[in-house]
Amino acid sequence: MISVIVPIYNLENYIEITLKSILEQIYSDIEIIAVNDGSTDGTADLLNKISKNEPRIKVIHKKNSGVAAARLTGVAAASGEWIGFVDGDDIIEPDMYGHLLENALKYNAQISHCGYQMVFPDGRVSYFHNTGYLAQQDKITALKELLAGSRIEPGLCNKLFHKTLFHSLLHDNILDLSIKINEDLLMNYFLFKEASNTVYEDICPYHYMVRYESASRQKLNYNKIYDPIKVKKIILDNSFNEIESNVRSAFVSTCVNTYNTLSLNGHEYSEYKKQIRKLILENSKLFKYLNKKTRLLAYMIKYIPLLYPVFYQIYVKFFQKNKYE
């Protein structure tokens, strides 16, 4: 059985079509754990109504405590040997879980994952990456690619995990549940760290439906600024020799990327910029682990901070393409 965990918060306008896409999977040995994370709209009543007529849906109502806690609540209640995650306003294609499970069994992998597509409100679609490439990966290779954000994307929803990988997450309190941004990357790190073998096929059956009002697209706030850095610091504290240079690179890169984001947002975040720049300078010994472009930016932040915002805005305008917008 595959248990699909769906964390839900105030999604009464979207959750029905999401659940329908899961129920219509060609691979039918599936249960859905719908975790209502303290919704204040009509989500709770709608879930109760839907589950009355569908025995494969189990609904859990809980106080609002964030998406990471909601996901772990779902995992703890799951009966399946395999665990998948779907966000409550996204859609999956009918063959997604059957295909992921087939690859897991064929290649003796504890994690089977794929690409995804971002579907924008205006109908545009950006694929990540849809090349058809297939790769088996050992633990070290997979963790390096996860940290680099190359083939392995940081999200949880395009992956199928063997349930045994969740033991520490469920019983050892190793996950900081206060983190609201990049919490999926952090959970992925601990899961991939437990897996000896993973398989990746670059197809895109997961549809990430972009909502401009979603939490991930809201205005900068404390969590959006500091959570990604906090996540990389936790990963750094839980790394090991074979991936240490990759983790150090990921940590400093995140600090630089955060500073870049703040540089595009005027004087409103000047105090945050000072704090992040101080953090970058404190870790200047780690610049050697960065790629050439990020290393150059890090040195510019260090030596020409007053000119840097102007330079970076010009760089973004003329040289940087963003598939996420």
KEKE-3310 file (N, C-alpha, C; in steps of 0.2 Angstrom, whole numbers, plus 5000, padded with zeros to 4 digits):
npx = (5004:5002:5003:4996:5000:4992:4993:4983:4977:4965:4960:4948:4943:4951:4954:4946:4948:4961:4961:4954:4962:4972:4964:4961:4972:4981:4987:4980:4980:4980:4979:4973:4979:4972:4976:4969:4975:4970:4961:4952:4942:4929:4935:4936:4923:4920:4930:4925:4913:4917:4925:4915:4910:4920:4930:4944:4949:4956:4953:4961:4959:4967:4975:4981:4998:5008:5015:5025:5023:5010:5012:5020:5011:5002:5010:5013:5000:4999:4996:5002:5016:5024:5027:5019:5018:5007:5003:4989:4983:4987:4990:4991:4996:4988:4996:5007:5011:5011:5021:5032:5033:5035:5048:5055:5054:5060:5073:5077:5076:5075:5070:5060:5060:5054:5053:5045:5031:5028:5013:5006:4995:4991:4992:5004:5018:5031:5044:5053:5063:5061:5068:5068:5079:5086:5092:5101:5106:5118:5119:5128:5130:5116:5113:5122:5118:5105:5108:5114:5103:5101:5098:5090:5076:5071:5058:5045:5035:5036:5040:5043:5043:5051:5043:5051:5061:5057:5059:5067:5063:5050:5052:5063:5063:5071:5068:5065:5051:5046:5051:5046:5049:5057:5056:5053:5065:5073:5067:5068:5082:5085:5078:5084:5097:5095:5093:5100:5100:5093:5082:5080:5069:5068:5054:5038:5026:5020:5010:5013:5003:5003:4999:4996:4993:4998:5007:5021:5024:5022:5025:5042:5047:5051:5053:5054:5066:5076:5074:5078:5092:5094:5089:5100:5110:5106:5107:5121:5126:5122:5129:5142:5158:5160:5152:5154:5160:5151:5140:5145:5147:5133:5128:5134:5131:5117:5116:5122:5113:5101:5105:5106:5093:5087:5094:5087:5076:5076:5077:5070:5073:5086:5092:5091:5099:5112:5114:5114:5125:5135:5135:5139:5152:5158:5159:5169:5180:5174:5172:5179:5173:5163:5154:5161:5153:5145:5155:5162:5152:5150:5163:5161:5151:5158:5168:5163:5151:5142:5141:5136:5121:5117:5124:5120:5106:5107:5113:5103:5093:5098:5104:5099:5088:5072:5064:5054:5044)
npy = (4994:5011:5026:5042:5057:5072:5088:5101:5117:5129:5127:5125:5128:5121:5108:5097:5094:5090:5079:5071:5069:5060:5049:5044:5037:5025:5015:5007:5003:5012:5023:5039:5051:5064:5078:5090:5105:5114:5122:5137:5140:5132:5120:5109:5104:5100:5090:5080:5077:5073:5061:5053:5046:5039:5027:5026:5037:5045:5056:5068:5079:5093:5105:5120:5119:5120:5115:5105:5098:5094:5085:5075:5070:5064:5054:5046:5041:5033:5018:5012:5004:5012:5030:5045:5062:5075:5092:5101:5109:5105:5094:5078:5067:5052:5041:5042:5037:5024:5022:5028:5018:5006:5009:5010:4997:4990:4994:4992:5002:5014:5027:5034:5045:5060:5072:5088:5099:5117:5125:5139:5153:5159:5150:5146:5134:5128:5116:5105:5093:5086:5078:5064:5057:5044:5039:5029:5031:5032:5035:5045:5052:5056:5064:5075:5080:5084:5094:5103:5106:5102:5090:5084:5090:5101:5099:5088:5082:5076:5063:5046:5037:5025:5018:5015:5024:5035:5033:5040:5053:5052:5048:5053:5067:5076:5085:5103:5110:5123:5129:5136:5139:5131:5119:5107:5104:5101:5090:5081:5080:5073:5061:5056:5054:5043:5033:5020:5018:5026:5031:5040:5047:5057:5063:5072:5071:5077:5091:5106:5119:5135:5147:5164:5169:5161:5154:5153:5163:5175:5192:5197:5191:5188:5173:5170:5175:5171:5157:5148:5149:5144:5131:5126:5127:5118:5106:5107:5105:5092:5085:5074:5068:5064:5073:5085:5097:5100:5103:5114:5123:5124:5131:5144:5148:5150:5160:5170:5171:5175:5187:5193:5193:5202:5214:5217:5223:5236:5249:5245:5233:5235:5233:5219:5215:5220:5211:5198:5200:5201:5188:5182:5187:5182:5169:5169:5161:5150:5153:5147:5135:5138:5140:5148:5159:5162:5164:5175:5185:5184:5189:5202:5207:5207:5217:5228:5234:5245:5248:5236:5233:5240:5235:5222:5223:5227:5216:5206:5211:5210:5198:5187:5174:5169:5155:5153:5163)
npz = (5000:4997:5006:5005:5010:5014:5018:5024:5024:5025:5012:5005:4992:4983:4987:4984:4970:4971:4979:4971:4960:4966:4970:4958:4953:4943:4949:4962:4976:4987:5001:5008:5018:5025:5032:5041:5045:5056:5049:5045:5037:5026:5025:5034:5036:5022:5020:5029:5023:5010:5014:5019:5009:5003:5007:5006:5011:5025:5037:5047:5060:5067:5078:5072:5067:5058:5042:5042:5054:5052:5041:5047:5057:5048:5043:5054:5056:5045:5036:5025:5016:5009:5007:5002:4997:4994:4990:4996:4986:4974:4959:4953:4940:4933:4932:4941:4955:4953:4943:4950:4961:4954:4949:4961:4966:4955:4955:4968:4978:4991:4990:4978:4964:4955:4941:4941:4936:4935:4935:4929:4934:4922:4912:4908:4908:4916:4916:4926:4925:4914:4905:4903:4908:4918:4933:4945:4962:4975:4993:4996:4983:4980:4991:4989:4977:4981:4990:4981:4973:4960:4951:4960:4967:4981:4986:4993:4987:4975:4976:4982:4997:5007:5021:5032:5033:5040:5054:5063:5062:5067:5080:5087:5088:5079:5070:5067:5071:5070:5059:5044:5031:5018:5025:5019:5012:5023:5029:5018:5018:5030:5027:5015:5020:5027:5017:5008:4994:4980:4967:4952:4940:4926:4923:4923:4931:4942:4946:4951:4956:4954:4965:4967:4979:4989:5003:5001:4992:4997:5004:5010:5026:5043:5044:5030:5027:5037:5039:5028:5030:5043:5041:5033:5042:5052:5044:5042:5055:5056:5047:5038:5035:5021:5014:5018:5012:5002:5010:5017:5007:5002:5014:5014:5002:5003:5012:5004:4994:5001:5005:4993:4989:4998:4994:4983:4988:4993:5006:5016:5022:5028:5040:5042:5031:5036:5046:5040:5031:5041:5045:5033:5032:5044:5040:5030:5027:5021:5008:4999:4995:4987:4971:4956:4952:4963:4973:4968:4970:4984:4988:4983:4991:5003:5001:4994:4999:4998:4985:4980:4980:4969:4958:4959:4956:4942:4937:4939:4931:4918:4915:4923:4922:4927:4930:4939:4940)
capx = (5000:5005:4999:4998:4999:4990:4992:4978:4976:4961:4960:4941:4942:4956:4956:4942:4951:4967:4960:4951:4968:4975:4960:4961:4978:4980:4989:4974:4981:4982:4975:4974:4978:4970:4977:4967:4979:4967:4958:4946:4937:4925:4939:4934:4916:4921:4933:4921:4908:4920:4927:4910:4908:4926:4934:4951:4952:4956:4953:4963:4958:4972:4976:4986:5005:5012:5015:5030:5020:5005:5015:5022:5005:5000:5015:5012:4994:4999:4996:5006:5023:5027:5024:5020:5015:5004:5000:4982:4981:4991:4987:4995:4994:4985:5001:5013:5013:5012:5027:5037:5033:5038:5055:5058:5055:5065:5080:5079:5077:5071:5067:5059:5057:5054:5053:5038:5030:5025:5008:5005:4988:4990:4992:5011:5020:5039:5046:5059:5066:5057:5072:5068:5085:5085:5098:5102:5111:5119:5117:5132:5128:5110:5114:5126:5113:5100:5111:5115:5097:5102:5092:5085:5073:5070:5051:5044:5029:5038:5045:5040:5048:5049:5041:5056:5065:5054:5059:5070:5059:5044:5053:5069:5063:5076:5065:5063:5044:5045:5053:5040:5051:5062:5055:5053:5072:5076:5064:5072:5089:5085:5076:5089:5102:5093:5092:5106:5099:5088:5081:5077:5067:5066:5048:5035:5019:5017:5008:5013:4999:5006:4994:5000:4991:5001:5012:5028:5025:5020:5030:5047:5046:5057:5054:5057:5073:5081:5073:5083:5099:5093:5089:5107:5114:5105:5110:5128:5127:5121:5133:5147:5164:5160:5148:5155:5162:5145:5136:5147:5145:5126:5126:5136:5127:5111:5118:5123:5106:5097:5108:5104:5085:5086:5097:5082:5070:5076:5080:5065:5076:5093:5094:5092:5105:5118:5115:5116:5132:5140:5136:5144:5159:5160:5161:5173:5184:5171:5171:5183:5169:5158:5156:5164:5149:5143:5161:5163:5146:5152:5168:5159:5147:5163:5173:5160:5144:5138:5139:5133:5114:5116:5127:5116:5100:5109:5114:5097:5089:5100:5108:5097:5082:5069:5058:5049:5040)
capy = (5000:5018:5031:5048:5062:5078:5093:5105:5123:5134:5125:5122:5129:5117:5101:5092:5092:5087:5072:5067:5066:5055:5043:5042:5034:5019:5010:5008:5001:5019:5027:5046:5054:5071:5081:5097:5109:5119:5127:5141:5141:5127:5114:5103:5101:5097:5084:5076:5076:5068:5055:5048:5042:5036:5023:5026:5044:5045:5063:5070:5086:5095:5112:5123:5119:5121:5110:5099:5094:5090:5079:5069:5067:5060:5048:5042:5037:5029:5010:5009:5003:5018:5036:5050:5068:5079:5098:5101:5113:5103:5089:5073:5063:5045:5035:5045:5033:5017:5023:5028:5012:5002:5011:5008:4989:4987:4996:4991:5009:5016:5033:5034:5052:5062:5079:5091:5105:5122:5127:5146:5155:5162:5144:5144:5128:5127:5110:5104:5096:5083:5075:5057:5054:5040:5037:5026:5035:5030:5040:5051:5055:5059:5070:5080:5083:5087:5100:5107:5108:5101:5085:5082:5096:5101:5097:5082:5080:5072:5058:5041:5035:5019:5021:5014:5030:5040:5032:5045:5059:5051:5046:5057:5074:5079:5091:5109:5111:5130:5131:5137:5140:5126:5113:5101:5102:5098:5083:5077:5078:5067:5055:5054:5052:5036:5029:5018:5018:5030:5031:5046:5047:5064:5064:5077:5070:5081:5098:5112:5124:5141:5152:5170:5171:5155:5157:5153:5169:5181:5197:5195:5191:5185:5166:5169:5178:5167:5150:5144:5149:5140:5124:5124:5127:5112:5101:5107:5102:5085:5082:5070:5070:5064:5078:5091:5103:5102:5106:5121:5127:5126:5135:5150:5150:5152:5167:5175:5171:5179:5194:5196:5195:5208:5219:5219:5225:5243:5250:5242:5227:5236:5230:5212:5215:5220:5204:5193:5202:5199:5181:5180:5189:5177:5162:5170:5155:5145:5155:5142:5130:5141:5140:5154:5165:5164:5166:5182:5189:5184:5194:5209:5209:5208:5222:5234:5233:5251:5247:5230:5233:5243:5230:5216:5224:5227:5209:5202:5214:5209:5192:5182:5172:5166:5151:5152:5169)
capz = (5000:4997:5010:5003:5015:5011:5023:5022:5028:5022:5005:5003:4985:4979:4990:4981:4964:4973:4981:4965:4956:4970:4970:4951:4952:4940:4955:4967:4983:4990:5006:5008:5025:5024:5038:5042:5050:5060:5044:5048:5032:5026:5024:5039:5034:5016:5021:5032:5018:5005:5016:5020:5003:5000:5012:5006:5014:5032:5039:5054:5062:5072:5079:5067:5070:5053:5037:5044:5060:5049:5037:5052:5060:5043:5042:5060:5055:5039:5036:5019:5017:5006:5009:4997:4999:4989:4993:4995:4980:4968:4955:4950:4934:4935:4933:4945:4960:4950:4940:4956:4964:4949:4949:4967:4966:4950:4957:4975:4980:4997:4988:4970:4963:4948:4941:4942:4932:4938:4931:4932:4933:4915:4908:4906:4911:4917:4917:4930:4919:4909:4900:4903:4911:4924:4937:4952:4966:4982:4998:4995:4977:4981:4996:4986:4972:4985:4993:4975:4970:4953:4948:4966:4969:4988:4988:4995:4984:4968:4979:4986:5002:5011:5028:5038:5033:5045:5061:5067:5062:5071:5087:5090:5088:5075:5065:5070:5068:5070:5053:5040:5024:5017:5030:5015:5011:5029:5030:5013:5020:5035:5024:5010:5024:5029:5012:5005:4987:4977:4959:4949:4933:4925:4920:4927:4932:4948:4944:4956:4954:4957:4967:4969:4986:4993:5008:4998:4987:5001:5006:5014:5033:5046:5042:5023:5027:5041:5039:5024:5033:5049:5038:5031:5048:5055:5040:5043:5061:5055:5041:5039:5031:5014:5011:5022:5008:4999:5015:5019:5001:5003:5019:5013:4996:5005:5015:4999:4990:5005:5005:4986:4989:5002:4990:4978:4991:4995:5012:5021:5026:5029:5047:5041:5027:5040:5050:5035:5029:5046:5045:5028:5034:5049:5037:5024:5026:5018:5001:4994:4993:4983:4964:4954:4952:4970:4976:4966:4973:4991:4989:4982:4997:5008:5000:4991:5001:4996:4978:4978:4978:4962:4954:4958:4952:4935:4935:4938:4925:4911:4915:4926:4920:4932:4928:4944:4940)
cpx = (5004:5000:5001:4995:4997:4989:4988:4977:4972:4961:4953:4940:4946:4956:4952:4945:4958:4966:4957:4957:4972:4971:4959:4967:4977:4982:4984:4975:4984:4977:4978:4973:4978:4971:4975:4970:4976:4964:4952:4941:4932:4928:4937:4928:4917:4924:4929:4916:4911:4922:4921:4908:4914:4931:4941:4954:4951:4957:4956:4962:4963:4972:4982:4993:5010:5013:5019:5026:5014:5007:5017:5016:5002:5004:5014:5005:4994:4999:5001:5013:5027:5023:5025:5017:5013:5001:4993:4979:4984:4987:4992:4992:4993:4991:5007:5015:5014:5019:5033:5038:5037:5046:5058:5059:5060:5072:5082:5080:5073:5067:5066:5056:5058:5054:5046:5037:5026:5020:5005:4997:4986:4991:4999:5013:5028:5040:5053:5060:5063:5062:5072:5074:5083:5092:5097:5107:5112:5118:5121:5130:5121:5110:5117:5121:5107:5102:5112:5109:5097:5096:5087:5082:5071:5063:5051:5039:5030:5042:5040:5045:5046:5048:5046:5061:5063:5055:5062:5066:5053:5046:5059:5069:5068:5074:5063:5056:5042:5047:5047:5043:5057:5062:5055:5060:5075:5074:5068:5079:5089:5083:5081:5096:5101:5093:5099:5106:5093:5088:5077:5075:5065:5060:5044:5028:5016:5016:5008:5009:5001:5000:4998:4998:4994:5006:5019:5029:5023:5026:5035:5045:5052:5058:5057:5064:5078:5080:5077:5090:5099:5093:5096:5111:5113:5108:5118:5130:5126:5124:5138:5153:5163:5156:5149:5156:5155:5140:5138:5146:5137:5124:5128:5132:5120:5111:5118:5116:5101:5099:5106:5097:5084:5089:5092:5076:5071:5079:5076:5069:5084:5096:5096:5098:5112:5119:5117:5123:5137:5141:5140:5151:5162:5162:5165:5178:5181:5170:5174:5178:5163:5159:5158:5160:5147:5149:5163:5158:5148:5158:5166:5155:5152:5166:5169:5153:5140:5136:5136:5126:5113:5119:5123:5109:5101:5110:5108:5093:5091:5103:5104:5089:5079:5063:5052:5044:5035)
cpy = (5006:5023:5038:5053:5069:5083:5098:5111:5128:5133:5123:5123:5125:5110:5096:5089:5088:5080:5068:5064:5061:5048:5040:5039:5027:5013:5012:5007:5007:5021:5034:5048:5061:5074:5089:5100:5115:5124:5131:5143:5134:5120:5108:5100:5097:5091:5079:5073:5071:5062:5050:5043:5038:5033:5024:5033:5044:5053:5064:5077:5088:5103:5114:5123:5119:5114:5104:5095:5090:5084:5073:5066:5062:5053:5043:5038:5033:5021:5008:5008:5008:5024:5041:5056:5072:5086:5098:5106:5111:5097:5084:5069:5055:5040:5037:5039:5026:5017:5023:5022:5007:5003:5009:5001:4987:4988:4995:4997:5011:5023:5033:5041:5054:5069:5082:5097:5110:5125:5134:5148:5157:5156:5142:5138:5128:5120:5109:5096:5092:5080:5068:5053:5050:5038:5034:5030:5032:5036:5046:5055:5059:5065:5076:5084:5086:5094:5105:5110:5107:5096:5084:5089:5096:5099:5090:5078:5076:5066:5052:5038:5029:5021:5020:5020:5035:5039:5037:5052:5059:5051:5050:5064:5078:5085:5097:5111:5118:5133:5131:5137:5135:5120:5107:5099:5099:5091:5079:5075:5072:5060:5052:5051:5045:5031:5027:5018:5022:5029:5037:5045:5054:5065:5069:5076:5074:5088:5102:5118:5130:5146:5158:5172:5166:5158:5157:5160:5175:5186:5194:5196:5188:5177:5166:5171:5173:5159:5146:5144:5144:5133:5122:5123:5120:5106:5101:5104:5094:5081:5077:5071:5070:5069:5085:5098:5105:5105:5114:5126:5129:5131:5143:5153:5153:5159:5172:5176:5176:5186:5197:5198:5201:5214:5222:5222:5232:5243:5247:5236:5228:5233:5222:5211:5215:5214:5199:5194:5200:5192:5178:5181:5184:5170:5163:5164:5150:5147:5150:5137:5132:5140:5147:5160:5167:5167:5174:5187:5190:5189:5201:5211:5211:5215:5229:5234:5239:5250:5241:5230:5235:5238:5224:5217:5224:5220:5205:5205:5211:5202:5186:5180:5168:5162:5150:5158:5168)
cpz = (5000:5001:5007:5008:5012:5017:5020:5027:5024:5014:5002:4995:4980:4981:4986:4974:4965:4975:4975:4961:4959:4969:4963:4948:4949:4946:4961:4974:4986:4996:5006:5015:5024:5031:5038:5047:5053:5055:5048:5043:5032:5025:5028:5037:5027:5016:5024:5027:5013:5008:5018:5015:5000:5006:5012:5009:5021:5034:5046:5055:5068:5073:5074:5071:5064:5048:5039:5049:5057:5045:5042:5055:5055:5043:5048:5060:5049:5040:5030:5021:5013:5007:5004:5000:4993:4993:4992:4990:4974:4964:4953:4945:4936:4936:4937:4950:4958:4947:4945:4959:4960:4949:4955:4968:4961:4952:4964:4979:4986:4995:4980:4969:4956:4947:4942:4937:4936:4933:4934:4930:4925:4910:4906:4910:4911:4919:4921:4930:4913:4903:4899:4906:4917:4927:4944:4956:4973:4986:4997:4989:4978:4986:4993:4981:4975:4987:4987:4972:4963:4951:4954:4968:4977:4990:4990:4991:4977:4970:4982:4991:5005:5018:5033:5038:5038:5052:5065:5067:5066:5078:5090:5090:5085:5071:5069:5067:5068:5063:5048:5032:5023:5022:5026:5013:5017:5030:5025:5015:5025:5032:5019:5014:5026:5024:5009:4997:4985:4970:4957:4942:4931:4920:4925:4928:4938:4945:4950:4953:4957:4959:4970:4976:4991:4998:5005:4994:4991:5002:5010:5021:5036:5044:5035:5023:5031:5041:5034:5027:5039:5046:5036:5037:5052:5051:5041:5049:5061:5049:5043:5034:5023:5010:5014:5018:5004:5004:5017:5013:5001:5008:5017:5006:4998:5008:5010:4995:4994:5005:4998:4986:4993:4998:4985:4981:4995:5002:5018:5025:5027:5035:5046:5036:5031:5044:5046:5032:5034:5046:5039:5029:5039:5046:5030:5022:5022:5010:4996:4992:4988:4975:4962:4954:4959:4974:4975:4970:4981:4992:4988:4988:5003:5007:4997:4993:4999:4989:4976:4976:4971:4957:4953:4955:4944:4933:4934:4932:4918:4910:4918:4924:4925:4930:4933:4944:4934)
residu = (MET:ILE:SER:VAL:ILE:VAL:PRO:ILE:TYR:ASN:LEU:GLU:ASN:TYR:ILE:GLU:ILE:THR:LEU:LYS:SER:ILE:LEU:GLU:GLN:ILE:TYR:SER:ASP:ILE:GLU:ILE:ILE:ALA:VAL:ASN:ASP:GLY:SER:THR:ASP:GLY:THR:ALA:ASP:LEU:LEU:ASN:LYS:ILE:SER:LYS:ASN:GLU:PRO:ARG:ILE:LYS:VAL:ILE:HIS:LYS:LYS:ASN:SER:GLY:VAL:ALA:ALA:ALA:ARG:LEU:THR:GLY:VAL:ALA:ALA:ALA:SER:GLY:GLU:TRP:ILE:GLY:PHE:VAL:ASP:GLY:ASP:ASP:ILE:ILE:GLU:PRO:ASP:MET:TYR:GLY:HIS:LEU:LEU:GLU:ASN:ALA:LEU:LYS:TYR:ASN:ALA:GLN:ILE:SER:HIS:CYS:GLY:TYR:GLN:MET:VAL:PHE:PRO:ASP:GLY:ARG:VAL:SER:TYR:PHE:HIS:ASN:THR:GLY:TYR:LEU:ALA:GLN:GLN:ASP:LYS:ILE:THR:ALA:LEU:LYS:GLU:LEU:LEU:ALA:GLY:SER:ARG:ILE:GLU:PRO:GLY:LEU:CYS:ASN:LYS:LEU:PHE:HIS:LYS:THR:LEU:PHE:HIS:SER:LEU:LEU:HIS:ASP:ASN:ILE:LEU:ASP:LEU:SER:ILE:LYS:ILE:ASN:GLU:ASP:LEU:LEU:MET:ASN:TYR:PHE:LEU:PHE:LYS:GLU:ALA:SER:ASN:THR:VAL:TYR:GLU:ASP:ILE:CYS:PRO:TYR:HIS:TYR:MET:VAL:ARG:TYR:GLU:SER:ALA:SER:ARG:GLN:LYS:LEU:ASN:TYR:ASN:LYS:ILE:TYR:ASP:PRO:ILE:LYS:VAL:LYS:LYS:ILE:ILE:LEU:ASP:ASN:SER:PHE:ASN:GLU:ILE:GLU:SER:ASN:VAL:ARG:SER:ALA:PHE:VAL:SER:THR:CYS:VAL:ASN:THR:TYR:ASN:THR:LEU:SER:LEU:ASN:GLY:HIS:GLU:TYR:SER:GLU:TYR:LYS:LYS:GLN:ILE:ARG:LYS:LEU:ILE:LEU:GLU:ASN:SER:LYS:LEU:PHE:LYS:TYR:LEU:ASN:LYS:LYS:THR:ARG:LEU:LEU:ALA:TYR:MET:ILE:LYS:TYR:ILE:PRO:LEU:LEU:TYR:PRO:VAL:PHE:TYR:GLN:ILE:TYR:VAL:LYS:PHE:PHE:GLN:LYS:ASN:LYS:TYR:GLU)
# end
